[in-house]
């Protein structure tokens, strides 16, 4: 027999909205009203990418098939990003991986900003040879590509899978989304969630962790047992605000979250080490010399002399965030701080350089996730 998996929130985890399309459904990690408030093409692109989104079911099936259509973005003249990965998890263990293919590719000219759309075929990913027993199966979608789910089928009846543990809602930048991780279960939040035995809901948005009030409202209204925010790098490399606005914005962001989660453990993570932005403000830009050499890299273009006037750097954000959290902790016993340098510091960047000067590679995602689990789930504020 062939069972068709319902494409509903009970089976598609980690998405806040399932948009009906001509092919099937497109998972989104933000509601439509939030995107309307942002009016930001960058956020619209990355929130539709499936970081932390997975199809979860309980079944005795020995074969499960995903049919989907991917959408990806590449950059003209830069090395092509590797195809995305779809991971199969059985009873909590990653057991299989397949690469995405085909779909619709948008190639952007980094000089003119003009897109070129290249159409392609649907992909079919079949996972055969699964153990013939009742088990919990998760199909993790690519963290850096958009995937429309056309159909999911199994060769035995399917039911909802139970939650693996407490619900962890995390917000951050492209580092939290998983840029330069090799697979969706290899992003640092996914690694930490597996080690912590929690149900991940990832609101990591590449280039778009910007203290947006609508993201705070989404977090306020989303059920969660554990909350965390990692803010800083996008505020620097976008050169979006000055220190005075950052302080008020972070207070307001946390206030809004607390309106819906007054006593839920809430962790604020200061920025990881990033040499180009430690003491140099943004805006960030593409490193044209690197691109001429055939590699993608970033650089900081701000003037460090303007930091005393309020231009943001990672150093100033860490200092102000630490001071602000300490102030709030006097009336909020469930608020916690984690120094991002304990996850990835200067010595780590020397030993494991950021390949593009901004994002950790696959191995670095792994040890950041392991360190987070150790500091937060094993001995820290999220200890069960």
C-alpha positions as CSV (number, residue, x, y, z in Angstrom):
1,X,0.0,0.0,0.0
2,X,1.0,3.6,-0.4
3,X,0.2,6.1,2.3
4,X,0.3,9.9,1.5
5,X,1.7,12.0,4.4
6,X,-0.7,15.0,5.1
7,X,1.2,18.2,4.5
8,X,-0.1,19.9,7.7
9,X,1.6,21.5,10.7
10,X,1.3,18.2,12.6
11,X,3.7,16.6,10.0
12,X,5.7,19.6,8.8
13,X,7.7,20.8,11.8
14,X,9.6,24.1,12.2
15,X,7.4,26.1,9.9
16,X,5.0,28.8,10.9
17,X,3.1,28.9,7.6
18,X,2.4,26.3,4.9
19,X,1.6,28.2,1.7
20,X,-0.4,26.4,-0.9
21,X,1.3,26.5,-4.3
22,X,0.5,25.2,-7.8
23,X,2.9,22.2,-7.0
24,X,2.1,21.5,-3.3
25,X,3.0,23.5,-0.3
26,X,5.9,25.9,0.5
27,X,7.0,26.0,4.1
28,X,7.6,29.5,5.6
29,X,9.4,30.3,8.8
30,X,7.5,33.7,9.2
31,X,3.9,34.5,8.8
32,X,2.7,36.6,5.8
33,X,1.9,39.7,7.9
34,X,5.5,39.8,9.2
35,X,6.9,39.7,5.6
36,X,4.5,42.5,4.6
37,X,5.9,44.7,7.4
38,X,9.5,44.0,6.4
39,X,9.1,44.6,2.7
40,X,12.6,43.1,2.4
41,X,13.6,40.8,-0.5
42,X,16.5,39.4,1.6
43,X,14.2,38.4,4.4
44,X,11.6,37.0,2.0
45,X,14.2,34.8,0.5
46,X,15.8,33.4,3.6
47,X,12.7,32.8,5.7
48,X,11.4,30.5,2.9
49,X,14.6,28.4,3.2
50,X,14.0,25.4,5.3
51,X,16.4,25.8,8.3
52,X,15.1,23.4,10.9
53,X,12.1,22.5,8.8
54,X,11.4,18.7,8.7
55,X,8.7,16.3,7.9
56,X,8.1,14.1,11.0
57,X,6.1,10.9,11.1
58,X,5.7,7.7,13.0
59,X,5.5,4.6,10.7
60,X,6.6,1.0,10.1
61,X,7.4,1.9,6.4
62,X,10.6,0.6,4.9
63,X,10.5,3.2,2.1
64,X,9.6,6.9,2.2
65,X,9.7,9.2,-0.8
66,X,9.8,13.0,-1.0
67,X,8.9,14.7,-4.2
68,X,9.7,18.4,-4.3
69,X,10.8,21.4,-6.3
70,X,13.8,23.5,-5.1
71,X,14.6,27.2,-5.6
72,X,18.1,28.4,-5.1
73,X,20.2,31.6,-5.6
74,X,23.7,31.7,-7.0
75,X,26.0,34.6,-7.8
76,X,27.5,35.2,-11.2
77,X,31.3,34.9,-11.2
78,X,31.4,33.4,-7.8
79,X,31.9,29.7,-7.1
80,X,28.7,27.8,-7.2
81,X,27.3,26.9,-3.8
82,X,27.1,23.1,-3.4
83,X,23.7,21.5,-3.9
84,X,21.6,21.4,-0.8
85,X,21.2,18.3,1.4
86,X,18.1,16.4,2.6
87,X,18.8,14.4,5.7
88,X,16.9,11.3,7.0
89,X,16.7,10.9,10.8
90,X,15.4,7.7,12.3
91,X,14.7,7.5,16.0
92,X,17.0,10.5,16.6
93,X,19.9,9.3,14.5
94,X,21.0,10.7,11.1
95,X,21.1,7.7,8.9
96,X,20.9,8.9,5.3
97,X,21.6,11.9,3.1
98,X,20.8,12.9,-0.4
99,X,21.6,15.9,-2.5
100,X,19.0,18.2,-4.1
101,X,19.0,18.8,-7.8
102,X,17.1,20.5,-10.6
103,X,14.5,23.1,-9.6
104,X,14.6,26.8,-10.3
105,X,17.9,28.7,-10.0
106,X,18.2,32.5,-9.8
107,X,21.6,33.7,-10.8
108,X,22.3,37.2,-9.4
109,X,24.8,39.6,-11.0
110,X,26.6,41.1,-8.0
111,X,27.4,44.3,-9.9
112,X,24.1,45.1,-11.5
113,X,21.8,43.1,-9.2
114,X,20.0,41.7,-12.2
115,X,18.7,38.2,-11.9
116,X,18.7,35.4,-14.5
117,X,16.1,32.6,-13.9
118,X,17.1,29.1,-15.0
119,X,14.3,26.5,-14.8
120,X,14.8,22.8,-13.9
121,X,13.0,19.6,-13.0
122,X,11.4,18.4,-9.8
123,X,13.5,16.2,-7.5
124,X,12.5,12.8,-6.1
125,X,14.3,11.6,-3.0
126,X,13.5,7.9,-2.0
127,X,14.8,6.4,1.2
128,X,14.6,2.6,1.0
129,X,15.7,-0.2,3.3
130,X,14.4,1.3,6.5
131,X,13.9,-1.0,9.4
132,X,10.6,-2.9,9.3
133,X,9.4,-1.7,12.7
134,X,7.5,1.2,14.1
135,X,9.9,4.2,14.3
136,X,10.0,8.0,14.2
137,X,11.2,9.3,10.9
138,X,12.2,12.9,10.1
139,X,13.1,14.3,6.6
140,X,15.1,17.5,7.2
141,X,14.8,19.9,4.3
142,X,17.8,22.0,3.1
143,X,18.7,24.9,5.4
144,X,19.9,27.1,2.5
145,X,17.4,26.4,-0.3
146,X,13.7,26.9,-0.8
147,X,11.8,23.6,-1.3
148,X,8.2,23.3,-2.3
149,X,6.9,20.0,-1.0
150,X,4.9,18.3,-3.7
151,X,4.2,14.9,-2.0
152,X,5.5,12.6,0.7
153,X,4.6,9.0,0.5
154,X,5.4,5.8,2.5
155,X,4.8,2.1,2.0
156,X,2.9,1.7,5.3
157,X,0.4,3.8,7.3
158,X,1.7,7.0,8.9
159,X,0.9,8.9,12.1
160,X,2.1,12.0,13.8
161,X,5.4,11.7,15.6
162,X,5.6,12.8,19.2
163,X,7.7,15.8,20.1
164,X,11.3,14.7,21.0
165,X,11.4,17.0,24.0
166,X,11.0,20.6,25.1
167,X,10.3,23.2,22.4
168,X,13.4,25.4,21.8
169,X,12.7,28.6,19.8
170,X,15.9,30.3,18.6
171,X,16.4,33.5,16.6
172,X,19.7,34.6,15.0
173,X,21.5,35.5,11.8
174,X,22.9,33.4,8.9
175,X,25.2,31.7,11.3
176,X,22.1,30.4,13.2
177,X,20.4,29.6,9.9
178,X,23.4,27.5,9.0
179,X,25.4,29.3,6.3
180,X,28.4,27.1,5.2
181,X,27.1,24.1,7.1
182,X,27.1,21.0,4.9
183,X,23.7,19.6,5.8
184,X,20.5,20.7,7.6
185,X,21.2,18.5,10.6
186,X,24.8,20.0,10.8
187,X,23.9,23.6,11.5
188,X,25.0,24.5,15.0
189,X,21.4,24.8,16.4
190,X,20.5,21.4,15.0
191,X,23.6,19.9,16.5
192,X,22.8,21.5,19.9
193,X,19.2,20.5,19.8
194,X,20.0,16.8,19.1
195,X,22.5,16.8,22.0
196,X,20.0,18.6,24.3
197,X,17.1,16.3,23.4
198,X,14.9,19.3,22.4
199,X,12.5,20.1,19.6
200,X,14.2,22.9,17.5
201,X,12.3,25.8,15.9
202,X,14.9,27.8,14.1
203,X,14.3,31.5,13.3
204,X,17.8,32.1,12.0
205,X,17.6,34.5,9.0
206,X,20.6,35.2,6.9
207,X,21.4,38.9,6.8
208,X,18.2,39.7,8.7
209,X,18.6,39.4,12.5
210,X,18.0,43.1,12.9
211,X,15.9,43.5,16.1
212,X,12.8,43.7,13.9
213,X,9.7,44.2,16.2
214,X,7.7,41.7,14.1
215,X,10.1,38.9,14.8
216,X,9.8,39.7,18.5
217,X,6.0,39.4,18.2
218,X,6.3,36.1,16.3
219,X,8.5,34.8,19.2
220,X,6.0,36.2,21.7
221,X,3.1,34.3,20.1
222,X,4.9,31.0,19.3
223,X,4.6,28.2,21.9
224,X,8.0,27.5,23.4
225,X,9.6,26.0,26.5
226,X,13.0,27.6,25.9
227,X,13.9,30.8,24.1
228,X,17.2,32.2,22.8
229,X,18.3,35.1,20.7
230,X,21.8,35.6,19.1
231,X,22.0,39.2,17.9
232,X,24.9,41.4,16.7
233,X,26.6,40.5,13.4
234,X,23.8,41.7,11.1
235,X,23.4,44.9,13.0
236,X,27.1,45.6,12.4
237,X,27.5,44.5,8.8
238,X,24.3,46.2,7.8
239,X,25.3,49.4,9.6
240,X,21.6,49.7,10.5
241,X,21.7,51.7,13.7
242,X,23.9,53.4,16.3
243,X,24.5,52.4,19.9
244,X,21.6,54.5,21.3
245,X,19.1,52.8,19.0
246,X,20.6,49.4,19.7
247,X,20.1,49.7,23.4
248,X,16.5,50.8,23.1
249,X,15.8,48.2,20.4
250,X,17.2,45.3,22.4
251,X,15.1,46.3,25.4
252,X,12.0,46.5,23.3
253,X,12.7,43.2,21.6
254,X,13.0,41.4,25.0
255,X,10.0,43.3,26.4
256,X,7.9,42.0,23.5
257,X,9.0,38.4,23.9
258,X,8.3,38.7,27.7
259,X,4.7,39.8,27.0
260,X,4.0,36.3,25.8
261,X,6.6,34.3,27.7
262,X,6.9,36.1,31.1
263,X,8.8,33.3,32.9
264,X,10.1,31.0,30.1
265,X,13.9,30.7,30.3
266,X,15.3,33.3,27.8
267,X,18.9,33.2,26.8
268,X,20.7,36.2,25.1
269,X,23.8,35.1,23.2
270,X,26.4,37.8,22.4
271,X,28.2,37.6,19.0
272,X,30.7,35.0,18.0
273,X,34.2,36.2,17.1
274,X,34.5,37.7,13.6
275,X,37.9,39.3,13.0
276,X,36.7,41.8,10.3
277,X,34.0,43.3,12.5
278,X,35.5,43.0,16.0
279,X,36.7,46.7,16.0
280,X,35.7,47.8,12.6
281,X,32.1,48.9,11.9
282,X,30.0,48.1,8.9
283,X,28.7,48.2,6.3
284,X,30.0,44.9,5.2
285,X,30.7,44.4,1.5
286,X,31.9,41.7,-0.9
287,X,35.6,41.4,-1.1
288,X,36.3,42.2,-4.8
289,X,39.8,40.9,-4.7
290,X,38.6,37.5,-3.4
291,X,35.9,37.4,-6.1
292,X,38.5,38.1,-8.7
293,X,40.4,35.1,-7.4
294,X,37.2,33.0,-7.8
295,X,36.1,32.8,-4.2
296,X,33.4,34.5,-2.2
297,X,34.5,36.6,0.8
298,X,33.4,39.6,2.8
299,X,35.1,42.7,4.2
300,X,34.3,45.5,6.7
301,X,34.3,49.0,5.2
302,X,33.5,51.3,8.2
303,X,35.8,53.6,10.1
304,X,36.9,52.5,13.6
305,X,37.4,56.2,14.5
306,X,33.5,56.6,14.4
307,X,33.0,54.0,17.2
308,X,33.1,56.5,20.0
309,X,30.2,58.3,18.2
310,X,28.1,55.2,18.3
311,X,29.0,53.2,15.2
312,X,28.5,49.5,16.2
313,X,31.2,46.9,16.3
314,X,31.0,43.4,17.7
315,X,33.0,44.5,20.7
316,X,30.6,47.4,21.5
317,X,27.6,45.2,21.0
318,X,29.0,42.6,23.5
319,X,29.7,45.3,26.1
320,X,26.3,46.9,25.8
321,X,24.4,43.6,25.7
322,X,26.2,42.3,28.8
323,X,25.4,45.5,30.7
324,X,21.7,45.5,29.5
325,X,21.1,41.9,30.5
326,X,22.7,42.4,33.9
327,X,20.3,45.4,34.4
328,X,17.2,43.3,33.4
329,X,18.3,40.3,35.5
330,X,17.6,42.3,38.7
331,X,13.8,41.9,37.9
332,X,13.9,38.9,35.6
333,X,15.3,35.7,37.2
334,X,14.6,33.7,34.1
335,X,16.9,35.8,31.8
336,X,20.4,34.5,31.1
337,X,23.5,35.6,29.1
338,X,25.9,33.5,27.2
339,X,29.2,35.1,25.9
340,X,29.4,34.1,22.3
341,X,33.2,34.0,22.6
342,X,32.9,30.8,24.7
343,X,31.3,29.2,21.6
344,X,33.8,30.7,19.1
345,X,36.5,33.0,20.1
346,X,39.7,34.6,18.7
347,X,41.7,31.4,19.2
348,X,39.0,29.4,17.5
349,X,39.0,31.8,14.5
350,X,42.8,31.4,14.3
351,X,42.5,27.6,14.3
352,X,39.3,27.3,12.3
353,X,39.2,30.4,10.1
354,X,35.9,31.7,8.7
355,X,36.2,30.6,5.0
356,X,34.5,33.7,3.7
357,X,35.5,35.9,6.7
358,X,32.0,35.7,8.0
359,X,30.5,32.2,8.3
360,X,31.7,29.0,10.1
361,X,32.4,25.9,8.0
362,X,30.8,22.5,8.6
363,X,33.3,21.4,11.2
364,X,33.0,24.7,13.1
365,X,29.2,24.5,13.1
366,X,29.6,21.1,14.8
367,X,31.8,22.2,17.6
368,X,29.8,25.4,18.2
369,X,26.7,23.3,18.6
370,X,28.5,20.9,20.9
371,X,29.8,23.8,23.1
372,X,26.3,25.4,23.2
373,X,24.8,22.1,24.3
374,X,27.5,21.8,27.0
375,X,27.1,25.4,28.3
376,X,23.3,25.6,28.0
377,X,21.7,22.2,28.1
378,X,24.1,20.2,30.2
379,X,25.3,22.7,32.8
380,X,23.5,25.9,32.0
381,X,20.1,27.7,32.0
382,X,18.3,25.1,29.9
383,X,19.2,22.1,32.1
384,X,16.2,19.9,32.4
